[in-house]
Amino acid sequence: MACVCVRSNSRQWLEPADTRYGIWQAFPRDDQAAAIIQDGRWTYPPSPVDWVIRPHLAKPLGIRRSPANT
């Protein structure tokens, strides 16, 4: 499972990047970055991507673990 350090207001936590939210997930640093992700450039063929915007990134930190190996 992969997790990303996200924020909302003054709270920070590790949020799972679970596929139940979508295959292509983006954790933008702010609203301006989210606007760039959603500006349409990702919709062009041959490989359009439908990004799911998740909570804002708190820190450039991602964690991935394998439950079968822990």
N, CA, C and O atoms as CSV, one atom per row, in Angstrom:
chain,resi,resn,atom,element,x,y,z
A,1,MET,N,N,0.841,-1.169,0.000
A,1,MET,CA,C,0.000,0.000,0.000
A,1,MET,C,C,0.891,1.239,0.000
A,1,MET,O,O,1.888,1.300,0.719
A,2,ALA,N,N,0.522,2.218,-0.808
A,2,ALA,CA,C,1.255,3.480,-0.884
A,2,ALA,C,C,0.471,4.544,-0.122
A,2,ALA,O,O,-0.760,4.566,-0.151
A,3,CYS,N,N,1.202,5.428,0.561
A,3,CYS,CA,C,0.595,6.535,1.298
A,3,CYS,C,C,1.337,7.818,0.956
A,3,CYS,O,O,2.518,7.798,0.607
A,4,VAL,N,N,0.624,8.930,1.064
A,4,VAL,CA,C,1.182,10.246,0.777
A,4,VAL,C,C,0.902,11.148,1.980
A,4,VAL,O,O,-0.169,11.075,2.582
A,5,CYS,N,N,1.863,11.992,2.323
A,5,CYS,CA,C,1.681,12.936,3.430
A,5,CYS,C,C,0.878,14.131,2.913
A,5,CYS,O,O,1.371,14.904,2.092
A,6,VAL,N,N,-0.361,14.281,3.397
A,6,VAL,CA,C,-1.265,15.324,2.925
A,6,VAL,C,C,-1.649,16.259,4.070
A,6,VAL,O,O,-1.322,16.023,5.233
A,7,ARG,N,N,-2.367,17.348,3.691
A,7,ARG,CA,C,-2.756,18.329,4.706
A,7,ARG,C,C,-4.130,18.896,4.398
A,7,ARG,O,O,-4.595,18.897,3.258
A,8,SER,N,N,-4.749,19.371,5.448
A,8,SER,CA,C,-5.985,20.134,5.353
A,8,SER,C,C,-5.995,21.069,6.543
A,8,SER,O,O,-5.936,20.629,7.691
A,9,ASN,N,N,-6.068,22.359,6.268
A,9,ASN,CA,C,-5.930,23.376,7.311
A,9,ASN,C,C,-4.602,23.177,8.014
A,9,ASN,O,O,-3.570,23.214,7.344
A,10,SER,N,N,-4.563,22.971,9.299
A,10,SER,CA,C,-3.289,22.786,10.002
A,10,SER,C,C,-3.019,21.317,10.317
A,10,SER,O,O,-2.037,21.002,10.987
A,11,ARG,N,N,-3.867,20.427,9.848
A,11,ARG,CA,C,-3.730,18.994,10.133
A,11,ARG,C,C,-2.971,18.288,9.017
A,11,ARG,O,O,-3.181,18.587,7.841
A,12,GLN,N,N,-2.086,17.350,9.373
A,12,GLN,CA,C,-1.345,16.538,8.412
A,12,GLN,C,C,-1.521,15.073,8.764
A,12,GLN,O,O,-1.624,14.719,9.938
A,13,TRP,N,N,-1.555,14.203,7.729
A,13,TRP,CA,C,-1.680,12.774,7.954
A,13,TRP,C,C,-1.211,12.020,6.721
A,13,TRP,O,O,-1.013,12.603,5.655
A,14,LEU,N,N,-1.038,10.723,6.882
A,14,LEU,CA,C,-0.706,9.852,5.761
A,14,LEU,C,C,-1.999,9.321,5.164
A,14,LEU,O,O,-2.790,8.668,5.844
A,15,GLU,N,N,-2.199,9.606,3.902
A,15,GLU,CA,C,-3.419,9.222,3.197
A,15,GLU,C,C,-3.093,8.083,2.223
A,15,GLU,O,O,-2.169,8.209,1.419
A,16,PRO,N,N,-3.836,6.985,2.285
A,16,PRO,CA,C,-3.597,5.888,1.340
A,16,PRO,C,C,-3.921,6.314,-0.098
A,16,PRO,O,O,-4.929,6.976,-0.346
A,17,ALA,N,N,-3.069,5.934,-1.020
A,17,ALA,CA,C,-3.312,6.161,-2.451
A,17,ALA,C,C,-3.938,4.882,-2.999
A,17,ALA,O,O,-3.381,4.217,-3.873
A,18,ASP,N,N,-5.091,4.565,-2.469
A,18,ASP,CA,C,-5.797,3.322,-2.779
A,18,ASP,C,C,-6.517,3.444,-4.117
A,18,ASP,O,O,-7.067,4.501,-4.429
A,19,THR,N,N,-6.519,2.378,-4.906
A,19,THR,CA,C,-7.155,2.415,-6.220
A,19,THR,C,C,-8.666,2.580,-6.157
A,19,THR,O,O,-9.289,2.835,-7.188
A,20,ARG,N,N,-9.269,2.446,-5.001
A,20,ARG,CA,C,-10.718,2.684,-4.914
A,20,ARG,C,C,-11.060,4.136,-5.205
A,20,ARG,O,O,-12.208,4.444,-5.526
A,21,TYR,N,N,-10.080,5.040,-5.097
A,21,TYR,CA,C,-10.287,6.446,-5.424
A,21,TYR,C,C,-10.083,6.719,-6.909
A,21,TYR,O,O,-10.496,7.766,-7.408
A,22,GLY,N,N,-9.457,5.797,-7.611
A,22,GLY,CA,C,-9.163,5.959,-9.028
A,22,GLY,C,C,-7.770,5.457,-9.328
A,22,GLY,O,O,-6.931,5.317,-8.438
A,23,ILE,N,N,-7.540,5.188,-10.604
A,23,ILE,CA,C,-6.226,4.681,-11.000
A,23,ILE,C,C,-5.198,5.806,-11.020
A,23,ILE,O,O,-4.067,5.628,-10.566
A,24,TRP,N,N,-5.592,6.967,-11.548
A,24,TRP,CA,C,-4.687,8.106,-11.667
A,24,TRP,C,C,-5.051,9.131,-10.605
A,24,TRP,O,O,-6.095,9.778,-10.690
A,25,GLN,N,N,-4.182,9.277,-9.598
A,25,GLN,CA,C,-4.442,10.183,-8.488
A,25,GLN,C,C,-3.373,11.270,-8.445
A,25,GLN,O,O,-2.191,11.013,-8.672
A,26,ALA,N,N,-3.816,12.480,-8.151
A,26,ALA,CA,C,-2.889,13.602,-8.013
A,26,ALA,C,C,-3.074,14.230,-6.639
A,26,ALA,O,O,-4.197,14.424,-6.174
A,27,PHE,N,N,-1.968,14.538,-6.007
A,27,PHE,CA,C,-1.955,15.205,-4.709
A,27,PHE,C,C,-1.263,16.561,-4.918
A,27,PHE,O,O,-0.076,16.699,-4.619
A,28,PRO,N,N,-1.992,17.556,-5.427
A,28,PRO,CA,C,-1.361,18.847,-5.740
A,28,PRO,C,C,-0.962,19.598,-4.478
A,28,PRO,O,O,-1.533,19.388,-3.408
A,29,ARG,N,N,0.020,20.471,-4.616
A,29,ARG,CA,C,0.488,21.224,-3.444
A,29,ARG,C,C,-0.457,22.350,-3.063
A,29,ARG,O,O,-0.484,22.778,-1.909
A,30,ASP,N,N,-1.257,22.846,-4.056
A,30,ASP,CA,C,-2.192,23.943,-3.783
A,30,ASP,C,C,-3.240,23.991,-4.890
A,30,ASP,O,O,-3.225,23.169,-5.807
A,31,ASP,N,N,-4.154,24.964,-4.797
A,31,ASP,CA,C,-5.226,25.081,-5.789
A,31,ASP,C,C,-4.695,25.432,-7.178
A,31,ASP,O,O,-5.265,25.007,-8.182
A,32,GLN,N,N,-3.617,26.197,-7.244
A,32,GLN,CA,C,-3.028,26.562,-8.536
A,32,GLN,C,C,-2.488,25.320,-9.246
A,32,GLN,O,O,-2.670,25.168,-10.454
A,33,ALA,N,N,-1.833,24.445,-8.513
A,33,ALA,CA,C,-1.324,23.200,-9.101
A,33,ALA,C,C,-2.481,22.295,-9.524
A,33,ALA,O,O,-2.401,21.629,-10.556
A,34,ALA,N,N,-3.548,22.267,-8.738
A,34,ALA,CA,C,-4.722,21.469,-9.103
A,34,ALA,C,C,-5.337,21.985,-10.400
A,34,ALA,O,O,-5.792,21.189,-11.222
A,35,ALA,N,N,-5.360,23.302,-10.598
A,35,ALA,CA,C,-5.911,23.888,-11.820
A,35,ALA,C,C,-5.103,23.460,-13.038
A,35,ALA,O,O,-5.680,23.214,-14.097
A,36,ILE,N,N,-3.797,23.365,-12.915
A,36,ILE,CA,C,-2.950,22.914,-14.025
A,36,ILE,C,C,-3.259,21.464,-14.359
A,36,ILE,O,O,-3.320,21.093,-15.531
A,37,ILE,N,N,-3.453,20.650,-13.344
A,37,ILE,CA,C,-3.761,19.227,-13.569
A,37,ILE,C,C,-5.098,19.087,-14.291
A,37,ILE,O,O,-5.276,18.172,-15.095
A,38,GLN,N,N,-6.032,19.984,-14.011
A,38,GLN,CA,C,-7.375,19.891,-14.575
A,38,GLN,C,C,-7.595,20.805,-15.784
A,38,GLN,O,O,-8.743,21.029,-16.168
A,39,ASP,N,N,-6.532,21.338,-16.396
A,39,ASP,CA,C,-6.704,22.301,-17.488
A,39,ASP,C,C,-6.982,21.672,-18.856
A,39,ASP,O,O,-7.134,22.391,-19.844
A,40,GLY,N,N,-7.048,20.352,-18.923
A,40,GLY,CA,C,-7.409,19.697,-20.173
A,40,GLY,C,C,-6.261,19.067,-20.934
A,40,GLY,O,O,-6.503,18.290,-21.858
A,41,ARG,N,N,-5.031,19.368,-20.585
A,41,ARG,CA,C,-3.895,18.823,-21.342
A,41,ARG,C,C,-3.775,17.299,-21.231
A,41,ARG,O,O,-3.120,16.664,-22.058
A,42,TRP,N,N,-4.405,16.716,-20.214
A,42,TRP,CA,C,-4.317,15.265,-20.011
A,42,TRP,C,C,-5.415,14.503,-20.744
A,42,TRP,O,O,-5.487,13.278,-20.647
A,43,THR,N,N,-6.265,15.209,-21.472
A,43,THR,CA,C,-7.403,14.559,-22.128
A,43,THR,C,C,-7.128,14.158,-23.573
A,43,THR,O,O,-7.978,13.528,-24.202
A,44,TYR,N,N,-5.981,14.501,-24.106
A,44,TYR,CA,C,-5.693,14.227,-25.517
A,44,TYR,C,C,-5.301,12.779,-25.752
A,44,TYR,O,O,-4.531,12.206,-24.981
A,45,PRO,N,N,-5.829,12.185,-26.819
A,45,PRO,CA,C,-5.422,10.834,-27.200
A,45,PRO,C,C,-3.947,10.844,-27.609
A,45,PRO,O,O,-3.428,11.911,-27.939
A,46,PRO,N,N,-3.276,9.748,-27.603
A,46,PRO,CA,C,-3.814,8.395,-27.557
A,46,PRO,C,C,-3.957,7.837,-26.143
A,46,PRO,O,O,-4.487,6.740,-25.966
A,47,SER,N,N,-3.498,8.565,-25.149
A,47,SER,CA,C,-3.550,8.029,-23.785
A,47,SER,C,C,-4.115,9.060,-22.811
A,47,SER,O,O,-3.379,9.578,-21.972
A,48,PRO,N,N,-5.410,9.365,-22.909
A,48,PRO,CA,C,-5.958,10.357,-21.975
A,48,PRO,C,C,-5.968,9.828,-20.540
A,48,PRO,O,O,-6.150,8.635,-20.297
A,49,VAL,N,N,-5.771,10.735,-19.619
A,49,VAL,CA,C,-5.730,10.393,-18.195
A,49,VAL,C,C,-6.808,11.196,-17.485
A,49,VAL,O,O,-6.895,12.412,-17.654
A,50,ASP,N,N,-7.621,10.524,-16.699
A,50,ASP,CA,C,-8.657,11.177,-15.905
A,50,ASP,C,C,-8.169,11.235,-14.461
A,50,ASP,O,O,-8.382,10.299,-13.690
A,51,TRP,N,N,-7.515,12.336,-14.098
A,51,TRP,CA,C,-6.939,12.479,-12.769
A,51,TRP,C,C,-8.021,12.640,-11.706
A,51,TRP,O,O,-9.014,13.335,-11.921
A,52,VAL,N,N,-7.825,12.001,-10.575
A,52,VAL,CA,C,-8.652,12.211,-9.387
A,52,VAL,C,C,-7.838,13.104,-8.462
A,52,VAL,O,O,-6.742,12.738,-8.037
A,53,ILE,N,N,-8.378,14.275,-8.154
A,53,ILE,CA,C,-7.666,15.213,-7.284
A,53,ILE,C,C,-7.925,14.817,-5.835
A,53,ILE,O,O,-9.065,14.733,-5.380
A,54,ARG,N,N,-6.838,14.581,-5.138
A,54,ARG,CA,C,-6.906,14.150,-3.738
A,54,ARG,C,C,-6.514,15.329,-2.841
A,54,ARG,O,O,-6.314,16.430,-3.352
A,55,PRO,N,N,-6.399,15.138,-1.538
A,55,PRO,CA,C,-6.025,16.245,-0.644
A,55,PRO,C,C,-4.669,16.847,-1.029
A,55,PRO,O,O,-3.860,16.211,-1.704
A,56,HIS,N,N,-4.445,18.067,-0.593
A,56,HIS,CA,C,-3.194,18.754,-0.909
A,56,HIS,C,C,-1.991,18.076,-0.249
A,56,HIS,O,O,-2.068,17.574,0.872
A,57,LEU,N,N,-0.909,18.082,-0.967
A,57,LEU,CA,C,0.350,17.526,-0.491
A,57,LEU,C,C,0.890,18.370,0.665
A,57,LEU,O,O,0.927,19.597,0.575
A,58,ALA,N,N,1.304,17.718,1.740
A,58,ALA,CA,C,1.875,18.435,2.883
A,58,ALA,C,C,3.391,18.487,2.774
A,58,ALA,O,O,4.007,19.528,3.002
A,59,LYS,N,N,3.979,17.364,2.427
A,59,LYS,CA,C,5.429,17.238,2.324
A,59,LYS,C,C,5.738,16.280,1.187
A,59,LYS,O,O,4.932,15.399,0.887
A,60,PRO,N,N,6.889,16.437,0.552
A,60,PRO,CA,C,7.252,15.501,-0.516
A,60,PRO,C,C,7.678,14.158,0.074
A,60,PRO,O,O,8.845,13.771,0.010
A,61,LEU,N,N,6.716,13.472,0.640
A,61,LEU,CA,C,6.984,12.217,1.322
A,61,LEU,C,C,5.939,11.192,0.908
A,61,LEU,O,O,4.738,11.431,1.031
A,62,GLY,N,N,6.391,10.089,0.434
A,62,GLY,CA,C,5.501,8.980,0.103
A,62,GLY,C,C,6.043,7.724,0.742
A,62,GLY,O,O,7.257,7.560,0.869
A,63,ILE,N,N,5.172,6.853,1.135
A,63,ILE,CA,C,5.568,5.602,1.785
A,63,ILE,C,C,4.865,4.460,1.075
A,63,ILE,O,O,3.682,4.547,0.745
A,64,ARG,N,N,5.599,3.407,0.848
A,64,ARG,CA,C,4.998,2.222,0.255
A,64,ARG,C,C,5.455,1.017,1.058
A,64,ARG,O,O,6.637,0.876,1.371
A,65,ARG,N,N,4.516,0.158,1.385
A,65,ARG,CA,C,4.864,-1.049,2.132
A,65,ARG,C,C,4.128,-2.231,1.543
A,65,ARG,O,O,3.111,-2.084,0.865
A,66,SER,N,N,4.652,-3.375,1.810
A,66,SER,CA,C,4.039,-4.610,1.349
A,66,SER,C,C,3.569,-5.382,2.575
A,66,SER,O,O,4.394,-5.937,3.301
A,67,PRO,N,N,2.254,-5.430,2.823
A,67,PRO,CA,C,1.747,-6.137,4.004
A,67,PRO,C,C,2.197,-7.606,4.066
A,67,PRO,O,O,2.340,-8.164,5.154
A,68,ALA,N,N,2.416,-8.215,2.929
A,68,ALA,CA,C,2.848,-9.614,2.930
A,68,ALA,C,C,4.266,-9.773,3.482
A,68,ALA,O,O,4.640,-10.865,3.910
A,69,ASN,N,N,5.054,-8.702,3.477
A,69,ASN,CA,C,6.433,-8.776,3.957
A,69,ASN,C,C,6.640,-8.136,5.320
A,69,ASN,O,O,7.777,-8.029,5.779
A,70,THR,N,N,5.569,-7.708,5.978
A,70,THR,CA,C,5.742,-7.056,7.286
A,70,THR,C,C,5.364,-7.987,8.410
A,70,THR,O,O,5.447,-7.609,9.579
